[in-house]
Structures are given as structure tokens and as C-alpha cells.
Amino acid sequence: MEFSRRWQAAKMLNQKVPYTKIVQVTGLSSTTVARVQRWLQGTLGGYRLMLNRLGHHTHASPHTRLKEA
């Protein structure tokens, strides 16, 4: 259950939804949402990789784009 809420947050962050709305919709804490955001932008790229594989439009940072190229 926790992962599904974090995955929902990752998709919402990818769509540039504000933290406050994500907290409201998912029930996650703002700290957890911030952590998911860091993971989206991080070098390991697990959330970003899954978003890309599932065909979600991405708002990747230049660093991430270079890594994927």
C-alpha cells in the first residue's frame, strides 16, 4: 500500500502537481513527498526509469536526460 501511494506521488510530481495537492490526495507526509522528489531527481533513477518505461511524459532534469541518452 505504501509503495502505491509513493508511486502515485511520483506520477503527480512528474506532472508538476504541487506538494500540497499530492499530500491531500495520497495521504503521504510532505517529508515523504519531498523524498520521492529527491529519488526522481537522483542518480539511481528507479522512479524515472519506470515512468519512462510506462510511457509517462517526463520532465527530466538535464542530468537525467544525459544519463538516459
C-alpha positions as a Markdown table, in Angstrom:
| # | Residue | x | y | z |
|---|---|---|---|---|
| 1 | Met | 0.0 | 0.0 | 0.0 |
| 2 | Glu | 2.8 | 2.4 | 0.9 |
| 3 | Phe | 4.6 | 1.9 | -2.4 |
| 4 | Ser | 1.4 | 2.5 | -4.4 |
| 5 | Arg | 1.0 | 5.9 | -2.7 |
| 6 | Arg | 4.6 | 6.8 | -3.4 |
| 7 | Trp | 4.2 | 5.7 | -7.0 |
| 8 | Gln | 1.1 | 7.9 | -7.3 |
| 9 | Ala | 3.2 | 10.8 | -5.8 |
| 10 | Ala | 6.0 | 10.2 | -8.3 |
| 11 | Lys | 3.5 | 10.4 | -11.2 |
| 12 | Met | 2.0 | 13.5 | -9.8 |
| 13 | Leu | 5.4 | 15.1 | -9.2 |
| 14 | Asn | 6.3 | 14.3 | -12.8 |
| 15 | Gln | 3.2 | 16.2 | -13.8 |
| 16 | Lys | 4.3 | 19.2 | -11.7 |
| 17 | Val | 1.4 | 18.9 | -9.2 |
| 18 | Pro | 2.1 | 21.0 | -6.1 |
| 19 | Tyr | 3.2 | 19.2 | -2.9 |
| 20 | Thr | 0.2 | 20.3 | -1.0 |
| 21 | Lys | -2.2 | 18.7 | -3.5 |
| 22 | Ile | -0.1 | 15.5 | -3.5 |
| 23 | Val | -0.2 | 15.3 | 0.3 |
| 24 | Gln | -4.0 | 15.8 | 0.2 |
| 25 | Val | -4.6 | 13.2 | -2.5 |
| 26 | Thr | -2.2 | 10.5 | -1.3 |
| 27 | Gly | -2.2 | 11.0 | 2.4 |
| 28 | Leu | 1.6 | 10.9 | 2.4 |
| 29 | Ser | 3.5 | 13.4 | 4.6 |
| 30 | Ser | 5.2 | 16.3 | 2.9 |
| 31 | Thr | 8.5 | 14.8 | 4.0 |
| 32 | Thr | 7.8 | 11.6 | 2.1 |
| 33 | Val | 6.7 | 13.6 | -1.0 |
| 34 | Ala | 10.0 | 15.5 | -0.8 |
| 35 | Arg | 11.9 | 12.2 | -0.5 |
| 36 | Val | 10.1 | 10.8 | -3.6 |
| 37 | Gln | 11.0 | 14.1 | -5.4 |
| 38 | Arg | 14.7 | 13.6 | -4.5 |
| 39 | Trp | 14.5 | 10.0 | -5.7 |
| 40 | Leu | 13.0 | 11.2 | -9.0 |
| 41 | Gln | 15.9 | 13.6 | -9.5 |
| 42 | Gly | 18.6 | 11.2 | -8.1 |
| 43 | Thr | 21.3 | 9.3 | -9.9 |
| 44 | Leu | 19.7 | 5.9 | -9.3 |
| 45 | Gly | 16.6 | 6.8 | -11.3 |
| 46 | Gly | 14.3 | 4.0 | -10.3 |
| 47 | Tyr | 11.1 | 6.1 | -10.4 |
| 48 | Arg | 12.3 | 7.9 | -13.5 |
| 49 | Leu | 13.1 | 4.6 | -15.2 |
| 50 | Met | 9.6 | 3.2 | -14.5 |
| 51 | Leu | 7.9 | 6.4 | -15.6 |
| 52 | Asn | 9.8 | 6.3 | -18.9 |
| 53 | Arg | 9.1 | 2.6 | -19.4 |
| 54 | Leu | 5.4 | 3.1 | -18.8 |
| 55 | Gly | 5.3 | 5.9 | -21.3 |
| 56 | His | 4.5 | 8.8 | -18.9 |
| 57 | His | 5.6 | 12.2 | -20.2 |
| 58 | Thr | 8.7 | 13.2 | -18.3 |
| 59 | His | 10.0 | 16.5 | -17.0 |
| 60 | Ala | 13.5 | 15.1 | -16.5 |
| 61 | Ser | 16.4 | 17.3 | -15.5 |
| 62 | Pro | 19.2 | 17.8 | -18.0 |
| 63 | His | 21.4 | 15.5 | -15.8 |
| 64 | Thr | 18.8 | 12.7 | -16.2 |
| 65 | Arg | 18.5 | 13.3 | -20.0 |
| 66 | Leu | 22.2 | 13.0 | -20.4 |
| 67 | Lys | 22.2 | 9.8 | -18.4 |
| 68 | Glu | 19.4 | 8.2 | -20.5 |
| 69 | Ala | 21.0 | 9.2 | -23.9 |
